[in-house]
Amino acid sequence: MHVLATAGHVDHGKSTLVRALTGMEPDRLEEERRRGLTIELGFAWTDLGGEQVAFVDVPGHERLVGTMLAGVGPVPAVLFAVAADQGWQRQSSEHLEVLGALGVRHGLLVVTRADLAEPGAAARVRDDALARLAATSLGATGHVTVSAATGQGMDDLRAALGRLTRALPPPDPDADVRLWVDRVFTVQGRGTVVTGTLGAGTIRVGDRLAPAAGGGPVRVRGLQALKHDRDAVGAVARVAVNLHGGAAGIRRGDALLTPGRWLTADVIDVRLRGDPARDLPERLTLHVGTAAVPVRVRPLGEDTARLTAARPLPLRVGDAALLRDPGRHRVPAGVTVLDVRPEPFTRRGARAARAAELAAMTGRPDGADELRRRGLVRRSELAAMGVPVPSEPVAGDWLADPGHWEELRARLVAAVEEHAARDPADPGMPAEAARHALGLPDRALVDALVSGAAGPSGGTAGAPAAGLRRRGGRIYGRATAPELPPRVREAVDAVRRDLERSPFRAPEAGRLAELGLTPRLLAAAAAAGALLRLADGIVLLPGDDERAAETLAALGAPFTLSDARRALGTTRRVAVPLMEHLDARGYTVRVDDLRRRCRVHTEGTS
């Protein structure tokens, strides 16, 4: 199917033309038929040379340009009507401004009502209109002169429409769905039905779609295209979608989306086509798809601006839209979306820097450029922006620009070495502290930097960050063990002398406090290999765990905790964590809830 919208001044024969082409009445409302004036969007279709062509017939009156935009916005091509007996008119200009601002590139000029024009008038109107269209995104268009009343030129029109539709770019049936809603109504016994022009992707019965305005997903209960029930409809197509669940709040201007594949944005950076940014009013209306949303315009560069919308919209990089001044009945600028996730201006000079950055952006989605600007971004978020993913993730779903990734490696090395120099008794930097020091959003990125797992250049293993090691939740650089200050070494030596006299009589808390050995300093001494730390405040000499196991093995039979305490000449305070340590190291193994046996002589240690 192909979908075309009509455009042109009021009473230039758009609806009459659609009626003659399709045999259908595009004006649905009684008032429209009574007044001969299109007020709402009309829909009709026909078969041309074996291909179905649907028409979205839009109103031409100046007070109804908002409705006209809702019809034209999602449609890839236009049939532009100019009456031979009246020529170019005010709304002809505004409709052409709309099409140019939206960047519509495919169209056909139809000079209508040829039977009412004076001789030669139709040719003059045609030449004038073609020159005006050629100065816009439509460029050189085909043209036909017709009279729907007499049938003059109607066969030529059908042939020209066939050539136009064959030249349209093929849609992507696998693309993410974004159905801009142009009509909502209720069918008794079926519930809510929405209609729209499906520009890309495929909708199937049973699919779940997410309303862009929020709320839970809705299910596609039924599907029609051109009033025929379908199990699936692919783009481009006019579709009617019967929804189940949570559809009560959907209105014209909303959109139905593939869940989890779109971002909604209320702040966007854009390039302007038309008036300079500095000349734009602060308050305008942004038209995109079928939506019309008030926005505040903040100029950045000569042709770039930041728009803040009254409500979030599902937008992607490269989307075309337009800004309209409803009070003055004019379109001051077309819009190309450059960024749907711009950084806020939080520092002096940020606005000027952003203007320079935007000046180099084209509006064509480029994954490598986007990644260079952001440094780090989730793969799913980049895809939801409409930007191709340029490389494999470095960790989880995270993508990294190669240059930024190397800079992070260097900063991590510096942060770890600085931590070790500041606190030589505890040289290992906690991974979470490293994350904060680098301003990273996910600790998995720290792990990837240390390990050198899959690099950002596309799945190639990178080298570990120079000289860094990960152990026990901490990151070590050149200093892999604590360096105990002289005062601490003296205190530890005192503890070692105590333990040499009574190997399994760990110092009491009072003795440790007297020596100034806090739990943190004891941990540092253990990491330095000066003490064996069993638990908080419980330390022995290194190697005394093996010595204890040999003593217990000499018992020759399974033993209880009390047996072990007596054999080692220690207290329950020490015996409990020591037995747990021996279990964990494989020196001992439990026989039952009360007894253990030693594995030293029969099985060796593990």
Backbone torsions as a table, in degrees:
resi	resn	phi	psi	omega
1	MET	NA	147.3	171.8
2	HIS	-119.8	147.7	-178.7
3	VAL	-125.9	128.0	177.8
4	LEU	-124.3	148.1	172.6
5	ALA	-106.8	152.7	171.7
6	THR	-91.3	159.4	175.3
7	ALA	-153.3	155.2	178.7
8	GLY	140.3	168.8	-176.6
9	HIS	-63.3	154.3	177.7
10	VAL	-58.7	140.0	176.0
11	ASP	66.8	26.2	173.7
12	HIS	-99.5	13.7	168.9
13	GLY	90.4	21.6	-179.0
14	LYS	-64.3	-50.6	-178.1
15	SER	-67.3	-37.7	177.7
16	THR	-61.1	-39.5	179.5
17	LEU	-64.2	-46.6	179.3
18	VAL	-62.7	-40.1	179.5
19	ARG	-62.6	-41.1	-179.8
20	ALA	-69.6	-34.6	-179.5
21	LEU	-74.2	-35.4	-169.7
22	THR	-110.0	-19.6	-173.2
23	GLY	73.2	11.1	-179.1
24	MET	-113.9	153.9	178.5
25	GLU	-93.3	108.5	-178.2
26	PRO	-74.4	-24.5	179.6
27	ASP	-80.2	112.2	-174.3
28	ARG	-86.1	-28.2	-172.4
29	LEU	-89.2	144.8	177.6
30	GLU	-59.1	-40.6	180.0
31	GLU	-62.2	-36.7	179.2
32	GLU	-63.6	-44.7	-178.1
33	ARG	-70.4	-34.9	-179.5
34	ARG	-68.9	-41.0	-175.6
35	ARG	-91.8	-10.0	-175.5
36	GLY	63.8	34.0	-174.6
37	LEU	-136.1	122.6	176.8
38	THR	-72.8	126.0	-179.6
39	ILE	-110.9	-43.7	179.4
40	GLU	-109.0	168.9	176.0
41	LEU	-65.2	135.5	176.0
42	GLY	-113.7	155.3	-175.7
43	PHE	-135.3	133.2	176.9
44	ALA	-152.7	166.3	-177.4
45	TRP	-156.0	162.6	179.6
46	THR	-155.4	174.0	176.8
47	ASP	-108.3	123.1	178.3
48	LEU	-120.1	107.7	177.5
49	GLY	59.8	35.5	178.2
50	GLY	89.4	-2.4	177.9
51	GLU	-115.4	138.2	178.3
52	GLN	-83.4	133.3	178.0
53	VAL	-125.1	124.5	178.4
54	ALA	-106.5	147.0	-179.5
55	PHE	-119.4	134.7	169.3
56	VAL	-103.6	108.0	-176.1
57	ASP	-91.2	121.0	-173.3
58	VAL	-106.4	154.8	175.8
59	PRO	-71.7	151.1	-179.3
60	GLY	-107.4	-4.6	-177.0
61	HIS	-72.9	144.8	-176.5
62	GLU	-61.7	-28.3	-179.4
63	ARG	-77.0	-7.4	-175.0
64	LEU	-117.8	23.5	-179.6
65	VAL	-63.7	-33.7	176.8
66	GLY	-58.6	-41.4	177.0
67	THR	-68.4	-39.8	177.5
68	MET	-58.0	-42.9	-179.8
69	LEU	-64.0	-36.7	178.2
70	ALA	-63.0	-30.2	179.0
71	GLY	-81.7	-38.2	-176.0
72	VAL	-80.3	-34.8	-171.1
73	GLY	-47.5	-50.1	-176.5
74	PRO	-89.6	2.5	-169.9
75	VAL	-97.9	138.3	-173.7
76	PRO	-82.5	-13.9	-175.7
77	ALA	-148.3	161.2	-173.2
78	VAL	-136.9	145.7	171.8
79	LEU	-107.4	109.1	-172.4
80	PHE	-100.3	120.3	-175.9
81	ALA	-104.5	133.3	172.3
82	VAL	-133.7	128.4	-176.5
83	ALA	-75.9	132.7	-178.5
84	ALA	-65.5	-29.7	-176.2
85	ASP	-88.8	-6.6	179.6
86	GLN	-122.3	-27.9	-179.4
87	GLY	72.9	-166.7	-175.0
88	TRP	-65.3	134.4	-177.5
89	GLN	-128.9	176.3	-175.3
90	ARG	-57.1	-47.7	-178.4
91	GLN	-72.4	-21.5	171.3
92	SER	-59.6	-43.8	-179.4
93	SER	-66.0	-43.8	-177.8
94	GLU	-67.8	-38.8	177.0
95	HIS	-64.1	-37.9	178.2
96	LEU	-68.9	-37.5	174.4
97	GLU	-58.2	-42.3	179.1
98	VAL	-60.3	-48.9	-177.4
99	LEU	-64.0	-41.3	178.4
100	GLY	-65.9	-40.6	-180.0
101	ALA	-64.9	-35.2	178.8
102	LEU	-80.1	-8.8	178.6
103	GLY	74.5	25.3	178.9
104	VAL	-65.0	128.9	-173.0
105	ARG	-112.7	-7.9	-175.0
106	HIS	-123.3	126.8	-178.8
107	GLY	-164.7	173.5	179.5
108	LEU	-142.3	127.0	175.5
109	LEU	-85.2	128.7	175.8
110	VAL	-121.5	114.6	174.3
111	VAL	-86.6	112.9	-171.7
112	THR	-99.2	171.6	173.8
113	ARG	55.9	41.0	-179.8
114	ALA	-62.2	-26.9	-178.5
115	ASP	-70.5	-17.5	-178.3
116	LEU	-98.1	-4.2	-174.3
117	ALA	-94.1	153.6	174.1
118	GLU	-71.0	157.4	178.8
119	PRO	-55.8	132.9	179.9
120	GLY	84.7	-14.5	-177.2
121	ALA	-67.3	-41.4	-177.5
122	ALA	-60.2	-40.3	-179.8
123	ALA	-66.6	-41.0	178.9
124	ARG	-64.6	-42.9	178.5
125	VAL	-62.8	-42.2	179.3
126	ARG	-60.4	-48.7	-177.0
127	ASP	-64.4	-40.9	178.6
128	ASP	-63.1	-45.5	-178.0
129	ALA	-66.5	-40.9	180.0
130	LEU	-61.8	-38.9	178.9
131	ALA	-65.3	-39.9	179.5
132	ARG	-67.1	-43.8	-179.9
133	LEU	-65.2	-35.9	-176.7
134	ALA	-65.4	-23.9	-179.3
135	ALA	-81.9	1.7	-179.0
136	THR	-115.2	-172.6	179.0
137	SER	-63.5	-19.2	179.7
138	LEU	-69.1	-30.5	179.1
139	GLY	63.1	-148.9	179.8
140	ALA	-73.7	118.1	-177.7
141	THR	-113.5	157.2	170.7
142	GLY	-69.0	163.5	-177.8
143	HIS	-150.4	149.7	177.8
144	VAL	-143.9	143.2	173.7
145	THR	-109.3	128.3	-172.9
146	VAL	-139.1	165.5	164.5
147	SER	-134.1	110.5	179.2
148	ALA	-66.1	-26.5	-178.0
149	ALA	-71.4	-40.3	-177.0
150	THR	-100.4	-13.8	-177.2
151	GLY	90.2	-1.7	180.0
152	GLN	-58.5	128.4	173.2
153	GLY	75.9	1.8	-175.5
154	MET	-68.4	-36.1	176.1
155	ASP	-65.9	-39.5	176.3
156	ASP	-62.5	-37.5	179.5
157	LEU	-64.1	-44.1	179.5
158	ARG	-62.2	-40.0	178.8
159	ALA	-66.1	-40.3	179.9
160	ALA	-66.8	-37.8	176.7
161	LEU	-63.8	-37.2	176.7
162	GLY	-62.0	-42.8	178.3
163	ARG	-65.2	-39.4	179.8
164	LEU	-63.3	-48.3	-176.4
165	THR	-67.1	-32.8	178.4
166	ARG	-69.2	-21.4	-178.9
167	ALA	-89.3	-7.4	-177.9
168	LEU	-70.6	142.1	179.6
169	PRO	-65.1	143.1	-179.3
170	PRO	-69.2	139.8	177.9
171	PRO	-78.0	166.3	176.7
172	ASP	-99.4	107.4	-177.7
173	PRO	-70.9	-14.7	-179.1
174	ASP	-98.6	2.6	-177.5
175	ALA	-69.7	161.9	174.9
176	ASP	-65.3	139.9	-177.0
177	VAL	-81.0	132.9	167.0
178	ARG	-138.1	97.2	-177.8
179	LEU	-98.7	107.5	175.5
180	TRP	-75.1	126.3	-174.1
181	VAL	-85.2	126.4	177.2
182	ASP	-113.4	-8.8	178.7
183	ARG	-154.7	140.6	178.2
184	VAL	-134.4	131.0	176.2
185	PHE	-151.6	171.7	-177.2
186	THR	-117.5	134.0	174.8
187	VAL	-108.6	124.4	-176.8
188	GLN	-59.5	129.0	-179.9
189	GLY	86.5	-11.4	-179.4
190	ARG	-117.4	-27.5	179.5
191	GLY	95.6	-150.5	-172.1
192	THR	-77.2	135.2	173.8
193	VAL	-124.6	132.9	174.5
194	VAL	-119.8	150.7	176.3
195	THR	-124.4	158.2	177.9
196	GLY	-177.4	174.2	175.7
197	THR	-98.3	115.6	179.2
198	LEU	-82.7	108.9	-175.4
199	GLY	-86.9	-23.9	-179.0
200	ALA	-157.6	156.5	178.1
201	GLY	86.5	-172.8	-178.0
202	THR	-139.6	136.7	175.0
203	ILE	-111.3	135.3	-179.6
204	ARG	-124.7	150.3	173.1
205	VAL	-60.8	132.6	-177.6
206	GLY	97.6	-15.6	177.7
207	ASP	-62.4	153.7	169.3
208	ARG	-107.9	133.7	179.6
209	LEU	-123.4	146.6	-177.8
210	ALA	-103.5	123.7	174.0
211	PRO	-65.9	131.3	-179.0
212	ALA	-62.8	-26.7	-178.6
213	ALA	-74.0	-7.7	178.4
214	GLY	109.8	177.4	-175.5
215	GLY	93.2	174.0	-177.6
216	GLY	-72.7	164.2	179.1
217	PRO	-66.4	154.0	175.3
218	VAL	-111.1	153.7	-178.3
219	ARG	-104.6	140.9	177.1
220	VAL	-79.5	104.6	-179.2
221	ARG	-81.0	-37.4	-179.7
222	GLY	-151.4	163.2	-171.9
223	LEU	-148.6	133.4	175.6
224	GLN	-133.3	148.5	169.0
225	ALA	-133.3	123.1	-177.8
226	LEU	53.6	41.5	176.1
227	LYS	66.9	17.5	173.4
228	HIS	-110.8	132.3	177.5
229	ASP	-65.2	137.5	179.7
230	ARG	-134.3	149.7	171.0
231	ASP	-81.3	-28.7	179.7
232	ALA	-153.0	147.1	175.9
233	VAL	-134.9	127.5	177.7
234	GLY	-104.7	158.5	-178.9
235	ALA	-70.5	157.0	-8.3
236	VAL	-85.4	142.1	-176.8
237	ALA	-163.2	150.6	165.6
238	ARG	-85.6	127.0	-175.6
239	VAL	-130.1	149.0	169.3
240	ALA	-119.4	124.0	-172.8
241	VAL	-118.0	118.8	175.5
242	ASN	-86.6	120.6	-172.0
243	LEU	-107.1	147.2	176.3
244	HIS	-123.2	125.3	173.0
245	GLY	86.6	118.1	170.2
246	GLY	68.1	24.0	-176.3
247	ALA	-99.3	2.9	-172.2
248	ALA	-62.1	-31.1	-175.4
249	GLY	-90.8	1.7	-176.4
250	ILE	-75.7	133.9	-178.9
251	ARG	-134.1	169.1	171.7
252	ARG	-56.2	137.1	-177.8
253	GLY	99.4	-16.3	172.9
254	ASP	-79.2	171.9	177.7
255	ALA	-138.8	147.7	173.7
256	LEU	-106.4	131.8	-168.1
257	LEU	-126.6	153.6	167.0
258	THR	-62.6	121.9	-174.9
259	PRO	-59.5	139.8	174.4
260	GLY	74.1	5.9	-174.9
261	ARG	-116.1	3.0	-177.4
262	TRP	-130.8	150.3	168.2
263	LEU	-104.9	145.0	169.9
264	THR	-107.9	138.8	-174.0
265	ALA	-132.3	138.3	171.4
266	ASP	-112.2	-2.4	172.7
267	VAL	-129.4	122.0	-178.7
268	ILE	-137.6	150.7	171.9
269	ASP	-104.1	135.9	-171.2
270	VAL	-136.5	158.1	167.1
271	ARG	-100.6	141.8	-176.3
272	LEU	-106.1	143.2	171.7
273	ARG	-122.6	111.8	-176.8
274	GLY	138.3	-130.6	-178.7
275	ASP	-62.6	147.3	173.7
276	PRO	-58.7	149.7	-176.4
277	ALA	-57.8	-38.1	-175.7
278	ARG	-67.6	-19.7	-177.8
279	ASP	-92.3	-3.5	-177.5
280	LEU	-76.9	143.2	171.5
281	PRO	-62.6	154.9	-178.7
282	GLU	-69.3	-31.5	-177.9
283	ARG	-114.7	120.5	177.1
284	LEU	-138.3	179.7	175.8
285	THR	-114.1	127.3	176.8
286	LEU	-91.6	124.5	176.2
287	HIS	-109.6	122.2	175.9
288	VAL	-146.4	134.2	-173.1
289	GLY	58.7	-127.9	175.3
290	THR	-101.4	4.9	-176.0
291	ALA	-86.9	146.5	172.5
292	ALA	-134.1	110.1	-170.7
293	VAL	-129.1	129.2	175.2
294	PRO	-62.0	139.4	179.1
295	VAL	-135.5	153.4	169.8
296	ARG	-101.0	131.4	-175.0
297	VAL	-102.8	126.2	176.4
298	ARG	-121.2	104.3	-179.3
299	PRO	-60.6	143.0	175.7
300	LEU	-116.3	-67.5	175.8
301	GLY	-110.9	-166.8	-179.5
302	GLU	-60.2	-40.0	-178.0
303	ASP	-127.9	24.6	178.1
304	THR	-129.6	153.6	-177.6
305	ALA	-155.7	160.7	171.3
306	ARG	-106.9	127.6	179.1
307	LEU	-107.9	132.4	174.3
308	THR	-114.0	114.1	-172.2
309	ALA	-93.0	155.2	179.9
310	ALA	-70.2	-20.5	175.9
311	ARG	-150.8	153.6	-179.0
312	PRO	-66.9	147.3	179.3
313	LEU	-128.6	147.8	177.5
314	PRO	-82.1	98.0	-173.7
315	LEU	-123.8	156.8	176.3
316	ARG	-134.6	158.4	177.2
317	VAL	-57.8	132.0	-179.7
318	GLY	96.4	-11.4	178.3
319	ASP	-60.3	143.1	175.7
320	ALA	-101.6	140.2	178.2
321	ALA	-150.8	-176.1	175.4
322	LEU	-145.7	156.4	174.6
323	LEU	-106.0	131.4	-178.5
324	ARG	-125.4	142.3	174.1
325	ASP	-103.6	94.9	-174.0
326	PRO	-62.4	-32.7	-178.0
327	GLY	-66.7	-33.0	-177.9
328	ARG	-102.2	2.3	177.7
329	HIS	54.7	48.7	178.8
330	ARG	-146.6	160.4	178.2
331	VAL	-111.4	98.9	-176.7
332	PRO	-73.3	-22.7	-175.2
333	ALA	-161.0	142.0	163.4
334	GLY	-87.3	163.9	-172.2
335	VAL	-134.4	135.9	165.4
336	THR	-117.0	126.1	-178.2
337	VAL	-73.9	125.7	178.8
338	LEU	-101.9	-34.3	-174.7
339	ASP	-153.6	126.5	178.2
340	VAL	-102.6	1.3	176.0
341	ARG	-137.2	58.7	-178.7
342	PRO	-73.2	148.5	176.7
343	GLU	-72.8	142.1	175.4
344	PRO	-68.3	156.4	178.0
345	PHE	-85.1	102.1	-174.4
346	THR	-114.6	-3.5	-178.7
347	ARG	-138.9	159.9	-179.3
348	ARG	-61.9	133.1	178.6
349	GLY	86.6	-2.4	-176.6
350	ALA	-65.9	-35.0	-178.2
351	ARG	-66.7	-44.0	179.3
352	ALA	-66.0	-39.0	179.0
353	ALA	-64.3	-38.7	179.2
354	ARG	-67.1	-39.7	178.4
355	ALA	-59.6	-42.5	178.4
356	ALA	-65.2	-38.3	179.4
357	GLU	-66.2	-44.8	-179.0
358	LEU	-65.4	-30.9	-178.8
359	ALA	-59.4	-28.7	-177.9
360	ALA	-90.2	-5.6	-176.6
361	MET	-88.9	142.0	-174.4
362	THR	-97.7	-21.3	-172.3
363	GLY	88.7	-5.9	173.3
364	ARG	-90.7	125.2	-176.4
365	PRO	-58.0	124.2	-178.8
366	ASP	-135.3	109.8	-174.4
367	GLY	-62.9	-42.9	-178.0
368	ALA	-65.8	-42.6	179.0
369	ASP	-64.6	-43.4	-179.1
370	GLU	-62.8	-41.2	179.8
371	LEU	-67.8	-35.8	177.7
372	ARG	-62.8	-40.4	-178.8
373	ARG	-70.1	-36.9	-173.7
374	ARG	-92.1	-23.3	-178.6
375	GLY	79.0	-60.2	177.9
376	LEU	-132.1	139.2	175.5
377	VAL	-160.4	147.7	176.1
378	ARG	-71.0	140.8	179.5
379	ARG	-57.8	-43.3	-178.5
380	SER	-63.9	-35.4	179.8
381	GLU	-71.5	-39.5	178.3
382	LEU	-62.5	-44.2	178.4
383	ALA	-63.3	-38.1	179.4
384	ALA	-68.2	-22.5	174.2
385	MET	-75.9	-9.0	-176.6
386	GLY	86.3	21.4	-175.7
387	VAL	-110.8	131.2	179.4
388	PRO	-63.9	143.0	-178.7
389	VAL	-80.8	120.9	-171.7
390	PRO	-89.0	-12.9	-174.3
391	SER	-156.8	176.1	176.9
392	GLU	-82.9	154.0	179.0
393	PRO	-64.8	151.8	175.0
394	VAL	-88.8	-24.5	179.1
395	ALA	-163.0	128.3	179.9
396	GLY	56.0	-121.4	179.8
397	ASP	-101.0	7.3	-172.1
398	TRP	-85.9	130.2	171.1
399	LEU	-101.3	148.7	179.3
400	ALA	-135.7	138.2	170.6
401	ASP	-68.1	132.1	-175.9
402	PRO	-54.4	-43.6	-180.0
403	GLY	-64.4	-42.6	178.9
404	HIS	-66.1	-36.0	-179.5
405	TRP	-64.6	-42.4	178.0
406	GLU	-65.8	-36.6	177.0
407	GLU	-64.1	-39.7	178.1
408	LEU	-64.3	-39.4	177.7
409	ARG	-58.0	-48.2	-178.4
410	ALA	-63.0	-40.3	179.5
411	ARG	-67.1	-35.7	178.9
412	LEU	-65.9	-45.5	177.7
413	VAL	-57.3	-46.3	-179.0
414	ALA	-62.9	-40.5	-178.5
415	ALA	-66.5	-40.1	179.9
416	VAL	-67.0	-43.6	179.9
417	GLU	-66.2	-37.8	177.9
418	GLU	-64.7	-40.0	178.0
419	HIS	-62.5	-44.2	-179.1
420	ALA	-65.3	-38.5	179.7
421	ALA	-68.6	-34.6	-178.9
422	ARG	-74.0	-31.2	-175.8
423	ASP	-139.4	75.9	-175.7
424	PRO	-63.8	-21.2	177.7
425	ALA	-74.2	-15.2	-179.8
426	ASP	-142.6	71.1	-170.5
427	PRO	-74.9	-13.4	-179.0
428	GLY	-79.9	120.5	-179.6
429	MET	-83.9	124.3	177.5
430	PRO	-57.3	140.7	-177.3
431	ALA	-59.9	-36.1	-180.0
432	GLU	-67.9	-37.5	176.0
433	ALA	-64.4	-37.1	177.2
434	ALA	-64.5	-40.0	178.3
435	ARG	-59.3	-46.4	179.7
436	HIS	-65.0	-40.1	-178.3
437	ALA	-62.0	-34.3	-178.9
438	LEU	-93.3	-5.6	-178.6
439	GLY	66.0	35.0	-177.1
440	LEU	-88.5	145.7	-177.0
441	PRO	-82.6	-10.2	-173.3
442	ASP	-149.3	133.5	-178.5
443	ARG	-67.6	-22.9	177.6
444	ALA	-59.3	-27.8	178.1
445	LEU	-68.3	-35.9	176.5
446	VAL	-63.9	-46.4	179.2
447	ASP	-57.4	-42.6	-178.6
448	ALA	-66.7	-37.5	177.9
449	LEU	-63.8	-40.3	-178.4
450	VAL	-70.8	-44.2	-173.6
451	SER	-79.8	-24.9	-176.1
452	GLY	73.9	24.7	177.4
453	ALA	-64.3	174.2	-171.8
454	ALA	-22.0	117.1	-176.8
455	GLY	-80.2	169.1	-175.0
456	PRO	-75.1	-2.1	-176.2
457	SER	-89.1	11.5	172.6
458	GLY	112.3	50.2	171.4
459	GLY	90.0	-2.9	179.1
460	THR	-81.4	131.9	-178.6
461	ALA	-65.6	129.9	178.3
462	GLY	-92.0	164.9	176.8
463	ALA	-77.9	147.2	175.2
464	PRO	-60.3	151.8	176.3
465	ALA	-57.4	131.0	-166.8
466	ALA	-44.6	114.4	171.8
467	GLY	73.3	7.4	-177.9
468	LEU	-90.5	145.7	177.6
469	ARG	-135.0	147.4	178.4
470	ARG	-110.3	127.9	178.4
471	ARG	-149.2	122.2	174.8
472	GLY	58.5	40.8	177.7
473	GLY	78.8	6.7	179.8
474	ARG	-125.0	156.9	-178.3
475	ILE	-115.2	130.1	-177.6
476	TYR	-117.1	144.5	175.3
477	GLY	-105.9	-127.6	-179.9
478	ARG	-64.1	-36.5	178.9
479	ALA	-87.6	105.3	-177.8
480	THR	-95.6	-6.6	177.8
481	ALA	-139.8	153.0	-179.0
482	PRO	-62.6	147.1	171.6
483	GLU	-108.1	110.6	-173.3
484	LEU	-79.9	128.9	175.2
485	PRO	-61.2	156.7	-178.1
486	PRO	-52.1	-43.3	-179.1
487	ARG	-62.0	-39.9	-179.5
488	VAL	-71.3	-40.0	178.9
489	ARG	-59.8	-39.2	178.6
490	GLU	-62.8	-42.6	180.0
491	ALA	-65.4	-41.7	179.6
492	VAL	-65.9	-39.0	178.1
493	ASP	-62.2	-34.8	177.0
494	ALA	-64.9	-41.7	177.6
495	VAL	-64.2	-42.3	-179.7
496	ARG	-62.1	-37.7	178.2
497	ARG	-65.6	-39.0	177.6
498	ASP	-60.8	-43.5	-175.8
499	LEU	-73.4	-28.7	176.6
500	GLU	-64.7	-32.4	177.9
501	ARG	-76.7	-39.6	-178.5
502	SER	-135.5	87.7	-168.9
503	PRO	-55.6	-35.8	-173.9
504	PHE	-110.6	18.4	174.9
505	ARG	-104.0	80.9	-178.1
506	ALA	-58.8	142.2	-178.7
507	PRO	-57.6	142.9	177.6
508	GLU	-73.5	164.6	-179.2
509	ALA	-58.1	-38.5	-179.3
510	GLY	-63.1	-41.4	179.1
511	ARG	-63.6	-43.0	179.0
512	LEU	-63.6	-41.7	179.1
513	ALA	-63.9	-39.9	178.6
514	GLU	-59.2	-36.8	-179.7
515	LEU	-84.1	-7.7	-179.6
516	GLY	77.8	22.7	-178.6
517	LEU	-94.2	99.9	177.5
518	THR	-78.5	164.9	175.8
519	PRO	-53.2	-37.0	-179.7
520	ARG	-66.3	-41.5	179.5
521	LEU	-70.4	-33.7	175.4
522	LEU	-63.9	-41.2	178.1
523	ALA	-63.0	-40.2	178.1
524	ALA	-63.9	-41.6	179.0
525	ALA	-64.0	-38.0	178.1
526	ALA	-66.0	-43.2	179.7
527	ALA	-64.3	-30.0	178.4
528	ALA	-80.1	-4.9	178.6
529	GLY	84.9	10.2	-178.6
530	ALA	-86.1	-25.2	-179.6
531	LEU	-139.0	161.3	173.9
532	LEU	-108.2	113.9	-176.3
533	ARG	-95.9	117.3	179.7
534	LEU	-90.6	-36.9	-179.0
535	ALA	-164.4	176.7	178.4
536	ASP	-56.8	120.3	176.4
537	GLY	79.1	4.6	-179.9
538	ILE	-120.7	110.3	-178.9
539	VAL	-132.0	148.0	173.2
540	LEU	-128.7	-177.5	174.4
541	LEU	-81.2	145.9	175.5
542	PRO	-56.4	135.6	-179.0
543	GLY	91.5	-12.1	-179.5
544	ASP	-73.7	-15.8	174.3
545	ASP	-68.9	-41.7	177.5
546	GLU	-67.5	-38.2	178.1
547	ARG	-63.1	-39.3	178.0
548	ALA	-64.7	-40.6	-179.6
549	ALA	-63.1	-38.8	178.9
550	GLU	-65.8	-39.6	178.3
551	THR	-63.1	-43.1	-178.6
552	LEU	-70.5	-33.8	178.7
553	ALA	-63.1	-29.8	-179.5
554	ALA	-68.2	-14.6	177.2
555	LEU	-66.0	-27.1	172.6
556	GLY	75.4	5.5	-179.1
557	ALA	-156.8	163.9	175.0
558	PRO	-54.7	145.1	-175.0
559	PHE	-134.4	157.5	177.4
560	THR	-96.3	174.4	176.5
561	LEU	-60.2	-39.9	178.9
562	SER	-64.5	-40.1	176.9
563	ASP	-59.7	-44.8	-179.0
564	ALA	-64.3	-43.1	-179.5
565	ARG	-58.7	-44.6	-179.3
566	ARG	-68.4	-41.8	-178.6
567	ALA	-62.2	-34.6	-176.6
568	LEU	-93.6	-8.1	179.7
569	GLY	64.5	44.8	-178.0
570	THR	-130.1	-170.9	-177.6
571	THR	-109.7	167.2	178.1
572	ARG	-62.2	-33.4	179.2
573	ARG	-56.2	-36.6	-179.9
574	VAL	-92.2	-38.1	-173.4
575	ALA	-62.4	-40.1	-176.9
576	VAL	-62.2	-56.8	179.6
577	PRO	-65.7	-28.8	178.6
578	LEU	-66.3	-43.2	178.7
579	MET	-63.5	-40.4	178.5
580	GLU	-63.7	-38.2	177.5
581	HIS	-64.6	-44.1	179.7
582	LEU	-64.6	-38.1	175.5
583	ASP	-60.4	-47.6	-175.7
584	ALA	-64.8	-34.2	-179.3
585	ARG	-83.8	-6.9	178.1
586	GLY	86.3	9.1	176.2
587	TYR	-72.2	-34.6	-178.7
588	THR	-127.4	161.4	177.5
589	VAL	-141.7	142.1	-178.9
590	ARG	-73.5	138.5	173.4
591	VAL	-93.9	-44.4	176.0
592	ASP	-153.0	-164.0	-175.9
593	ASP	-64.3	-23.7	-173.8
594	LEU	-110.3	-25.8	-168.5
595	ARG	-119.5	153.4	175.0
596	ARG	-127.8	164.4	168.8
597	ARG	-133.0	159.3	-175.8
598	CYS	-95.8	143.8	-178.6
599	ARG	-108.7	4.9	-170.4
600	VAL	-60.7	-50.7	-172.1
601	HIS	-84.9	-32.2	-173.5
602	THR	-89.8	-34.3	-172.9
603	GLU	-122.8	-12.3	-175.1
604	GLY	78.4	169.7	179.6
605	THR	-88.9	159.7	179.7
606	SER	-124.9	NA	NA
